[in-house]
Amino acid sequence: MDRRHFIKTATASASFAAAALAVPRFGIAAAGAGFNPNPANGWRVFEVTSRIEVSAASGAPKIWLPLPSVEDAGWIKPMGNLWQGNAIAVQEARDPVYGARMLAAQWDAGEPAPLLEVVSRFATRDRAVDLSKPGKVAALDKASRALYTRATELLPTDGIVRKTALDITKGARSDVDKARALYEWVVDNTERNPKTRGCGTGDIRGMLESGNLGGKCADLNALYVGLARAVGLPARDLYGVRVADSKFGYKSLGKSGDISKAQHCRAEVWLADFGWLPVDPADVRKVVLEEKPGLTLKDEVVVAARQKLFGAWEMNWLAYNVAHDLALPGARGAKLPFFMYPQGENAAGRLDSLDPASFVYKLAAKEITAA
């Protein structure tokens, strides 16, 4: 590896040296006790390192890595990316539809040990919306409304999806009422399936037609987004990765250190008096399955999560992008339904992004604390 090629790929919003924004330290509470994501908890700074060591067996590999692309002054600020490695070409690319940023790299066929390491920093703080206090929010622009209500390949908004959404929201008068009705329905009627590979596929028509509403976050939260769009509520999936343990004690809702398999999709819905509202019905179902044996929706630890995850997120999580049906630049393979994992190709075809050990890649996260 030639360390002389250690280059900043994006202008940082602040120097890395100044990135530790007086980061507060948190103790761990008992799960369910005081589960209170709140912006007042303050900003935290994290660093995610993605290390790719692609097999050279089939020659001339290419990889694409998601980079932090979501930026909002209220809760997340990308701070720049650095890379080093021995690829013959590395460039940053951006999806023209959703603005998803990525690093694309290619190696020479004769390279015996393809290697790329990318370091990304970002600052974030908890999100929480007080639904008892509607405010004056600028209207969602026409282009964004069209983008976040339209169908995608795996999120249709007609047929059984629309019928189901209309049935769920029957009698709901406001957009808040509709959004909450959909959230409660997804929580009540789905389940987390531990046998689902990765985070799932997000084929919501298939879920509804089969009656099998099991899956993981990219299935359950996609179902919420698709149902919302079907009744005219702008909604979107946010694809990312967990970067720290839950400071509220939920072992199921956090991951630190090696985060190679900690990818997680969340959702937002646009409400006229509140703007983008964070929701995460899939994580409610994750608490039911994983927090401790035998939990039901009636247990206190689940009730606490359910109440908060309509309108709040604990931000121990990096949001990469909101992209669907994404074409990787220079790729031979099909479009991606979403872009949350490292992607790769070689002469034999597309690599298995859900198997870090055979790809080979490793993601690691750490919090940057003030000195």
C-alpha positions as CSV (number, residue, x, y, z in Angstrom):
1,M,0.0,0.0,0.0
2,D,1.4,3.4,-1.0
3,R,0.5,5.8,1.8
4,R,1.5,8.8,-0.3
5,H,-1.9,8.5,-1.9
6,F,-3.7,9.5,1.3
7,I,-6.0,12.0,-0.2
8,K,-9.1,13.9,1.0
9,T,-12.0,13.0,-1.3
10,A,-14.4,15.7,-0.1
11,T,-14.1,19.1,1.5
12,A,-14.7,18.6,5.2
13,S,-17.3,20.8,6.9
14,A,-14.7,21.4,9.6
15,S,-11.1,20.2,10.1
16,F,-10.8,16.7,11.6
17,A,-8.7,18.2,14.4
18,A,-11.6,20.4,15.3
19,A,-14.3,17.7,14.9
20,A,-14.6,16.7,18.5
21,L,-17.4,19.1,19.3
22,A,-17.1,19.0,23.1
23,V,-18.7,15.5,22.9
24,P,-20.7,14.6,26.0
25,R,-20.2,11.2,27.6
26,F,-23.2,9.1,28.4
27,G,-23.8,6.3,30.9
28,I,-25.9,3.3,30.0
29,A,-29.4,3.1,31.4
30,A,-31.4,-0.1,31.9
31,A,-33.2,-0.9,28.7
32,G,-36.5,0.9,28.5
33,A,-35.7,3.2,31.4
34,G,-35.5,6.7,30.2
35,F,-35.5,5.9,26.5
36,N,-35.5,9.5,25.4
37,P,-33.7,10.5,22.2
38,N,-33.3,14.3,22.5
39,P,-31.3,16.9,20.5
40,A,-30.4,18.4,23.9
41,N,-28.1,15.3,24.4
42,G,-25.6,17.2,22.2
43,W,-23.5,16.5,19.2
44,R,-21.3,13.4,18.9
45,V,-18.6,12.8,16.3
46,F,-17.9,9.3,14.8
47,E,-15.4,7.9,12.5
48,V,-16.2,4.9,10.2
49,T,-13.4,3.0,8.5
50,S,-14.2,0.8,5.6
51,R,-11.3,-1.6,4.6
52,I,-11.7,-3.5,1.4
53,E,-9.3,-6.4,0.4
54,V,-10.9,-7.7,-2.8
55,S,-9.9,-11.1,-4.1
56,A,-7.7,-10.8,-7.2
57,A,-8.6,-14.3,-8.4
58,S,-10.8,-13.2,-11.3
59,G,-8.9,-10.1,-12.1
60,A,-9.5,-6.4,-12.4
61,P,-12.0,-5.9,-9.6
62,K,-14.1,-2.8,-9.1
63,I,-15.7,-1.6,-5.9
64,W,-18.2,1.1,-4.9
65,L,-18.5,2.3,-1.3
66,P,-21.4,4.4,0.0
67,L,-20.2,7.7,1.5
68,P,-22.2,9.9,4.0
69,S,-24.6,11.9,1.8
70,V,-27.4,12.9,4.1
71,E,-26.9,16.4,5.6
72,D,-29.3,18.3,7.9
73,A,-28.3,21.1,10.2
74,G,-30.5,19.7,12.9
75,W,-29.1,16.2,13.2
76,I,-26.3,15.1,10.9
77,K,-23.2,16.8,9.3
78,P,-20.8,14.8,7.1
79,M,-17.3,16.0,7.8
80,G,-15.2,14.5,5.0
81,N,-13.6,11.3,3.7
82,L,-10.1,10.1,3.3
83,W,-8.8,7.2,1.3
84,Q,-5.6,5.2,0.8
85,G,-4.9,2.1,-1.3
86,N,-3.4,0.7,-4.4
87,A,-6.2,1.1,-7.0
88,I,-5.2,2.5,-10.4
89,A,-8.3,4.7,-10.4
90,V,-10.3,6.1,-7.5
91,Q,-13.0,8.8,-7.9
92,E,-16.0,10.1,-6.0
93,A,-19.3,9.8,-7.8
94,R,-22.8,11.1,-7.1
95,D,-26.1,9.6,-8.1
96,P,-28.0,12.4,-10.1
97,V,-31.4,11.5,-8.8
98,Y,-31.0,11.1,-5.0
99,G,-27.5,12.7,-4.5
100,A,-26.1,9.5,-3.1
101,R,-22.3,9.8,-2.9
102,M,-19.9,6.9,-3.4
103,L,-16.3,6.2,-3.9
104,A,-15.6,4.1,-7.0
105,A,-12.3,2.2,-7.3
106,Q,-10.7,0.0,-10.0
107,W,-7.6,-2.2,-9.9
108,D,-5.3,-3.4,-12.6
109,A,-5.7,-7.1,-13.6
110,G,-2.1,-7.7,-12.4
111,E,-2.6,-6.4,-8.9
112,P,-2.0,-9.3,-6.5
113,A,-3.6,-7.8,-3.4
114,P,-6.3,-5.1,-4.2
115,L,-6.7,-2.9,-1.2
116,L,-8.7,0.3,-0.3
117,E,-9.3,1.9,3.0
118,V,-11.8,4.8,3.4
119,V,-12.2,6.8,6.6
120,S,-15.4,8.9,7.0
121,R,-16.2,11.3,9.8
122,F,-19.6,12.8,10.7
123,A,-21.2,14.6,13.5
124,T,-24.7,13.8,14.7
125,R,-27.2,14.3,17.5
126,D,-30.4,12.6,18.6
127,R,-33.6,13.6,16.7
128,A,-37.0,14.2,18.4
129,V,-40.1,15.9,17.1
130,D,-42.7,17.2,19.6
131,L,-46.0,16.4,17.8
132,S,-47.9,18.4,20.3
133,K,-46.3,21.6,18.9
134,P,-47.0,22.1,15.2
135,G,-45.1,24.9,13.7
136,K,-44.7,26.9,10.5
137,V,-42.7,24.7,8.1
138,A,-41.8,25.7,4.5
139,A,-43.7,23.5,2.1
140,L,-41.9,20.6,0.5
141,D,-40.9,21.7,-3.0
142,K,-42.7,20.2,-6.0
143,A,-39.7,18.1,-7.2
144,S,-39.1,16.6,-3.8
145,R,-42.8,15.8,-3.3
146,A,-42.9,14.1,-6.7
147,L,-39.7,12.1,-5.9
148,Y,-40.8,10.9,-2.5
149,T,-44.3,9.9,-3.5
150,R,-43.4,8.1,-6.7
151,A,-43.2,4.3,-7.1
152,T,-39.9,2.5,-7.4
153,E,-39.3,-1.0,-8.7
154,L,-39.9,-2.6,-5.3
155,L,-42.1,0.1,-3.8
156,P,-45.2,0.2,-6.0
157,T,-48.0,2.5,-4.9
158,D,-50.9,0.9,-6.8
159,G,-52.8,-2.4,-6.5
160,I,-52.6,-4.2,-3.2
161,V,-50.3,-1.6,-1.7
162,R,-52.7,1.2,-2.3
163,K,-55.7,-0.8,-1.2
164,T,-53.9,-1.8,2.0
165,A,-52.9,1.8,2.7
166,L,-56.4,3.1,2.1
167,D,-57.9,0.5,4.5
168,I,-55.4,1.3,7.2
169,T,-55.9,5.1,7.0
170,K,-59.7,5.0,6.6
171,G,-61.2,7.7,8.8
172,A,-57.8,9.4,9.4
173,R,-58.3,13.1,8.7
174,S,-54.8,14.6,9.1
175,D,-51.5,13.7,7.7
176,V,-50.3,13.0,11.3
177,D,-53.2,10.7,11.8
178,K,-52.5,8.8,8.6
179,A,-48.8,8.6,9.3
180,R,-49.4,7.2,12.8
181,A,-52.1,4.7,11.6
182,L,-49.6,3.3,9.2
183,Y,-46.9,3.1,11.8
184,E,-49.1,1.3,14.3
185,W,-50.3,-1.1,11.6
186,V,-46.7,-2.0,10.5
187,V,-45.7,-2.6,14.2
188,D,-48.8,-4.7,14.9
189,N,-48.8,-6.8,11.8
190,T,-45.2,-7.5,10.9
191,E,-42.4,-9.5,12.5
192,R,-38.6,-9.6,12.4
193,N,-37.4,-12.7,10.7
194,P,-33.8,-13.6,11.9
195,K,-33.3,-15.9,8.9
196,T,-33.7,-13.0,6.4
197,R,-30.3,-12.4,4.7
198,G,-28.8,-9.0,5.3
199,C,-31.5,-6.4,5.9
200,G,-34.0,-7.9,3.4
201,T,-34.9,-6.8,-0.1
202,G,-37.9,-4.4,0.4
203,D,-40.3,-6.2,-2.0
204,I,-43.4,-4.9,-0.5
205,R,-45.9,-6.1,-3.1
206,G,-44.5,-9.6,-2.6
207,M,-44.9,-9.3,1.1
208,L,-48.5,-8.1,0.9
209,E,-49.6,-10.6,-1.8
210,S,-48.1,-13.6,0.1
211,G,-49.3,-12.5,3.5
212,N,-45.7,-13.0,4.8
213,L,-45.0,-9.8,6.6
214,G,-41.7,-11.0,8.1
215,G,-38.3,-9.6,7.3
216,K,-35.8,-7.1,8.5
217,C,-35.5,-3.3,8.4
218,A,-35.2,-2.9,4.6
219,D,-38.5,-4.9,4.4
220,L,-40.5,-3.5,7.3
221,N,-39.5,0.1,6.9
222,A,-39.9,-0.1,3.2
223,L,-43.4,-1.3,3.7
224,Y,-44.1,1.8,5.8
225,V,-42.6,4.1,3.1
226,G,-44.6,2.4,0.3
227,L,-47.9,2.5,2.2
228,A,-47.3,6.2,3.0
229,R,-46.6,7.1,-0.6
230,A,-49.7,5.2,-1.7
231,V,-51.9,7.6,0.2
232,G,-50.0,10.7,-0.9
233,L,-47.6,11.1,2.1
234,P,-44.1,11.9,1.0
235,A,-41.9,9.3,2.6
236,R,-38.4,7.9,2.1
237,D,-36.0,5.2,3.3
238,L,-32.7,6.2,4.8
239,Y,-30.0,3.6,4.4
240,G,-27.0,3.5,6.8
241,V,-25.2,1.6,9.5
242,R,-25.2,1.6,13.3
243,V,-22.0,3.0,14.8
244,A,-22.3,2.8,18.6
245,D,-24.1,1.0,21.4
246,S,-27.4,2.4,22.6
247,K,-26.8,4.8,25.5
248,F,-30.3,3.9,26.7
249,G,-29.3,0.3,27.3
250,Y,-31.1,-1.4,24.3
251,K,-28.5,-4.0,23.3
252,S,-30.6,-4.7,20.2
253,L,-30.5,-1.1,19.0
254,G,-26.8,-0.5,18.8
255,K,-23.4,-1.8,17.6
256,S,-19.9,-0.5,18.1
257,G,-16.5,-1.7,17.0
258,D,-16.8,-4.1,14.1
259,I,-19.9,-2.9,12.3
260,S,-19.5,-5.0,9.1
261,K,-23.0,-6.5,9.6
262,A,-24.6,-3.6,11.4
263,Q,-26.4,-2.0,8.4
264,H,-29.8,-0.5,9.3
265,C,-32.5,1.2,7.2
266,R,-34.8,3.8,8.8
267,A,-37.7,5.9,7.4
268,E,-39.1,9.4,7.3
269,V,-42.5,10.8,6.5
270,W,-43.2,14.4,5.6
271,L,-45.9,16.2,7.6
272,A,-47.1,19.7,6.7
273,D,-46.7,21.2,10.2
274,F,-43.5,19.3,11.2
275,G,-41.4,18.6,8.1
276,W,-39.6,15.3,7.9
277,L,-40.6,13.0,10.8
278,P,-38.3,10.2,11.8
279,V,-39.9,6.8,12.3
280,D,-38.6,3.3,12.7
281,P,-41.3,0.6,13.1
282,A,-38.7,-2.1,12.2
283,D,-36.6,-1.4,15.3
284,V,-39.7,-1.9,17.5
285,R,-39.9,-5.4,16.0
286,K,-36.2,-5.8,16.5
287,V,-36.6,-5.1,20.2
288,V,-39.4,-7.7,20.5
289,L,-37.3,-10.4,18.9
290,E,-33.8,-9.6,20.3
291,E,-33.8,-7.6,23.5
292,K,-34.6,-10.6,25.7
293,P,-36.4,-13.9,25.3
294,G,-40.2,-14.0,25.3
295,L,-41.0,-10.3,24.8
296,T,-44.4,-9.1,23.3
297,L,-45.7,-5.8,22.2
298,K,-47.1,-5.3,25.7
299,D,-43.8,-5.5,27.6
300,E,-42.6,-2.2,29.0
301,V,-39.3,-2.2,27.2
302,V,-41.1,-2.6,23.8
303,V,-43.8,0.0,24.7
304,A,-41.1,2.5,25.5
305,A,-39.4,2.0,22.1
306,R,-42.7,2.0,20.2
307,Q,-43.8,5.3,21.7
308,K,-40.5,7.0,20.9
309,L,-39.8,5.6,17.5
310,F,-42.7,7.5,16.0
311,G,-41.0,10.9,16.0
312,A,-37.5,10.2,17.4
313,W,-34.3,8.4,16.6
314,E,-31.3,7.8,18.8
315,M,-28.4,8.9,16.6
316,N,-25.9,6.1,17.2
317,W,-26.3,5.6,13.4
318,L,-24.8,6.9,10.2
319,A,-27.2,7.8,7.3
320,Y,-25.6,7.1,3.9
321,N,-28.3,8.0,1.4
322,V,-32.0,7.7,0.4
323,A,-31.5,6.2,-3.0
324,H,-33.6,3.5,-4.8
325,D,-33.0,1.8,-8.1
326,L,-29.4,3.1,-8.2
327,A,-27.1,2.4,-11.2
328,L,-23.5,2.1,-10.1
329,P,-21.3,4.1,-12.6
330,G,-19.3,1.7,-14.8
331,A,-20.9,-1.4,-13.4
332,R,-22.0,-4.4,-15.6
333,G,-24.5,-5.7,-13.1
334,A,-28.1,-4.7,-12.5
335,K,-29.3,-1.6,-10.7
336,L,-29.4,-1.8,-6.9
337,P,-32.7,-1.6,-5.1
338,F,-30.9,0.4,-2.4
339,F,-27.2,1.3,-1.6
340,M,-26.3,0.4,1.9
341,Y,-23.5,-2.2,1.6
342,P,-20.1,-2.1,-0.2
343,Q,-20.5,-3.3,-3.8
344,G,-18.0,-5.0,-6.0
345,E,-17.5,-6.7,-9.4
346,N,-14.8,-8.7,-11.0
347,A,-14.5,-10.7,-14.3
348,A,-16.8,-13.4,-12.8
349,G,-19.6,-10.9,-12.0
350,R,-21.1,-9.1,-9.0
351,L,-19.6,-9.9,-5.5
352,D,-21.8,-10.9,-2.6
353,S,-22.2,-7.7,-0.6
354,L,-24.0,-9.6,2.2
355,D,-20.9,-11.8,2.9
356,P,-18.1,-9.5,4.2
357,A,-15.8,-12.6,4.8
358,S,-15.8,-13.6,1.1
359,F,-16.0,-10.1,-0.4
360,V,-13.6,-9.2,1.7
361,Y,-14.5,-6.1,3.6
362,K,-14.6,-4.9,7.2
363,L,-16.3,-1.8,8.6
364,A,-15.3,-0.4,12.0
365,A,-16.7,2.5,14.0
366,K,-15.4,4.6,16.9
367,E,-16.5,7.7,18.6
368,I,-14.2,10.7,18.6
369,T,-14.3,12.2,22.1
370,A,-13.0,15.6,23.2
371,A,-9.5,15.6,24.8
